[in-house]
Amino acid sequence: MAPQYAPRAIYTLAPTGDRFMKVLLTGAAGFIGYHTAKRFLERGDGVFGLDNLNDYYPVALKEARLDDLRKHPRFEFVKDDVSQRDLASRLPSHALAPDAIVHLAAQAGVRYSAENPYVYIDSNVTGQVVMFELAARMKRRPPIVYASSSSVYGSDAQAPFSETARADAPISIYAATKRAGELLANAYRDIHGINATALRFFTVYGRFGRPDMAPWIFTDAILRGKPISVFNDGRMKRDFTHVDDIVAGVVAAADRIVARPEETERVYNLGNNGPVELLDFISTIEEAAGRKATMEMKPKPAGDVELTFADITRAHRDLDFQPRVSLPDGIRDFVSWYKTYANL
Ligand SMILES: NC(=O)c1ccc[n+]([C@@H]2O[C@H](COP(=O)([O-])OP(=O)(O)OC[C@H]3O[C@@H](n4cnc5c(N)ncnc54)[C@H](O)[C@@H]3O)[C@@H](O)[C@H]2O)c1
């Protein structure tokens, strides 16, 4: 049976500033989706959020994010799945006339993609097609801003990674699905005239983050005095980027594509432009937590790249993107949030 929705008239409120967007946002209960929805809502936009609330990590965390978003009168939410081809038929009509679609729903995680590839194909490849079909069938054919990933650069790209690099040698299933999403977007531009922007995120961290990622796992273990697994002797480098900076880039990309739908520059790196070695990253958490880590060294897992490093020249030029949160500040904030969240 089709789910029943009780829509509120979120799109008919007067704008609070000179700008007011109606955004259809997928992955709204996810880490980046939650922060992005919040930013849109805070500046006066309306957000229709969609998420399947899957249990890849605890659903309670997704519910906690939604509880916060639901406080906002211009937020509406439906639980549904972007991999379902009949998605459009189940959404209320007012959700199908957005100014922009921000498509962040995906099965994330490099390592899990080796274990369960099909869910990546369903959510990231079929899900991408479903969202682009949805846009193609809408009267106004809204532009789409969607999440891609630094992992598309694979392990051969020259650092810092530039959007002009070929990105045709992914080393994980996850990366391959993200690159497939970009190529599908190109095809939809040609066939259906759908304008879309890919945002290649680089290792995002911050409050309400992801329990499957290093910042959360390390913080939890260090605060509880448990050992952490450190891969590749801690020599991998990641361009850790604070979620507040990422969200600024996502919102700027949505504003830009709504204002200039015909523009051709359609891929942006959103990263910190300052890779940090894993061991230094762990020291930063130790400092913020006031405790030392017990490290267990492990080999590099298949699919993990040794380095991520974003060239952000293009994002800076077009989106005024400039990372503002330093790693020590961002980690201090995360550790303090985590202590409260986990009751530690
Ligand atoms: N966090 C990072 O460091 C990072 C880096 C690169 C790319 N990304 C991409 O950014 C986006 C957001 O990632 P995140 O870190 O917030 O992850 P997340 O897992 O917290 O958020 C993704 C959300 O999408 C939902 N979802 C998954 N499959 C779905 C489906 N089939 N239908 C509807 N909803 C579905 C999940 O329930 C989840 O709430 C993803 O596309 C991810 O691939 C994230």
The ligand as an SDF file (V2000), in Angstrom:
LIG
                    3D

 44 48  0  0  0  0  0  0  0  0999 V2000
   30.6070   11.8010    4.4530 N   0  0  0  0  0  0  0  0  0  0  0  0
   31.6040   11.7840    3.5600 C   0  0  0  0  0  0  0  0  0  0  0  0
   32.7760   11.8970    3.9110 O   0  0  0  0  0  0  0  0  0  0  0  0
   31.2870   11.6580    2.0850 C   0  0  0  0  0  0  0  0  0  0  0  0
   32.3770   11.7160    1.1880 C   0  0  0  0  0  0  0  0  0  0  0  0
   32.1250   11.6150   -0.1770 C   0  0  0  0  0  0  0  0  0  0  0  0
   30.8280   11.4880   -0.6300 C   0  0  0  0  0  0  0  0  0  0  0  0
   29.7970   11.4230    0.2500 N   0  0  0  0  0  0  0  0  0  0  0  0
   28.4330   11.3070   -0.3000 C   0  0  0  0  0  0  0  0  0  0  0  0
   27.6280   12.2950    0.3030 O   0  0  0  0  0  0  0  0  0  0  0  0
   26.2910   11.8310    0.4240 C   0  0  0  0  0  0  0  0  0  0  0  0
   25.8340   11.9420    1.8560 C   0  0  0  0  0  0  0  0  0  0  0  0
   26.6870   11.1240    2.6510 O   0  0  0  0  0  0  0  0  0  0  0  0
   26.6160   11.0600    4.2300 P   0  0  0  0  0  0  0  0  0  0  0  0
   28.0000   11.0290    4.7330 O   0  0  0  0  0  0  0  0  0  0  0  0
   25.6570   12.0730    4.7310 O   0  0  0  0  0  0  0  0  0  0  0  0
   26.0390    9.5790    4.4080 O   0  0  0  0  0  0  0  0  0  0  0  0
   24.7780    9.0740    5.2390 P   0  0  0  0  0  0  0  0  0  0  0  0
   24.7830    7.5890    5.1020 O   0  0  0  0  0  0  0  0  0  0  0  0
   24.7890    9.6470    6.6020 O   0  0  0  0  0  0  0  0  0  0  0  0
   23.5690    9.7000    4.4320 O   0  0  0  0  0  0  0  0  0  0  0  0
   22.9590    9.0900    3.3230 C   0  0  0  0  0  0  0  0  0  0  0  0
   21.4830    8.9820    3.6150 C   0  0  0  0  0  0  0  0  0  0  0  0
   20.8580    8.4200    2.4650 O   0  0  0  0  0  0  0  0  0  0  0  0
   19.8940    7.4790    2.8950 C   0  0  0  0  0  0  0  0  0  0  0  0
   19.7300    6.4850    1.8440 N   0  0  0  0  0  0  0  0  0  0  0  0
   20.6070    5.5060    1.4650 C   0  0  0  0  0  0  0  0  0  0  0  0
   20.0930    4.7970    0.4630 N   0  0  0  0  0  0  0  0  0  0  0  0
   18.8670    5.3440    0.1890 C   0  0  0  0  0  0  0  0  0  0  0  0
   17.8430    5.0300   -0.7450 C   0  0  0  0  0  0  0  0  0  0  0  0
   17.9780    4.0060   -1.5820 N   0  0  0  0  0  0  0  0  0  0  0  0
   16.7180    5.7840   -0.7550 N   0  0  0  0  0  0  0  0  0  0  0  0
   16.5770    6.8220    0.1120 C   0  0  0  0  0  0  0  0  0  0  0  0
   17.5060    7.1470    1.0340 N   0  0  0  0  0  0  0  0  0  0  0  0
   18.6430    6.4140    1.0620 C   0  0  0  0  0  0  0  0  0  0  0  0
   20.4330    6.8840    4.1670 C   0  0  0  0  0  0  0  0  0  0  0  0
   19.3970    6.3830    5.0130 O   0  0  0  0  0  0  0  0  0  0  0  0
   21.1590    8.0640    4.7930 C   0  0  0  0  0  0  0  0  0  0  0  0
   20.3490    8.7270    5.7450 O   0  0  0  0  0  0  0  0  0  0  0  0
   26.2950   10.4140   -0.1270 C   0  0  0  0  0  0  0  0  0  0  0  0
   25.9030   10.4750   -1.4800 O   0  0  0  0  0  0  0  0  0  0  0  0
   27.7380    9.9940   -0.0070 C   0  0  0  0  0  0  0  0  0  0  0  0
   28.0600    9.0000   -0.9660 O   0  0  0  0  0  0  0  0  0  0  0  0
   29.9930   11.5110    1.6020 C   0  0  0  0  0  0  0  0  0  0  0  0
  1  2  1  0
  2  3  2  0
  2  4  1  0
  4  5  1  0
  4 44  2  0
  5  6  2  0
  6  7  1  0
  7  8  2  0
  8  9  1  0
  8 44  1  0
  9 10  1  0
  9 42  1  0
 10 11  1  0
 11 12  1  0
 11 40  1  0
 12 13  1  0
 13 14  1  0
 14 15  2  0
 14 16  1  0
 14 17  1  0
 17 18  1  0
 18 19  2  0
 18 20  1  0
 18 21  1  0
 21 22  1  0
 22 23  1  0
 23 24  1  0
 23 38  1  0
 24 25  1  0
 25 26  1  0
 25 36  1  0
 26 27  1  0
 26 35  1  0
 27 28  2  0
 28 29  1  0
 29 30  1  0
 29 35  2  0
 30 31  1  0
 30 32  2  0
 32 33  1  0
 33 34  2  0
 34 35  1  0
 36 37  1  0
 36 38  1  0
 38 39  1  0
 40 41  1  0
 40 42  1  0
 42 43  1  0
M  CHG  2   8   1  16  -1
M  END
$$$$
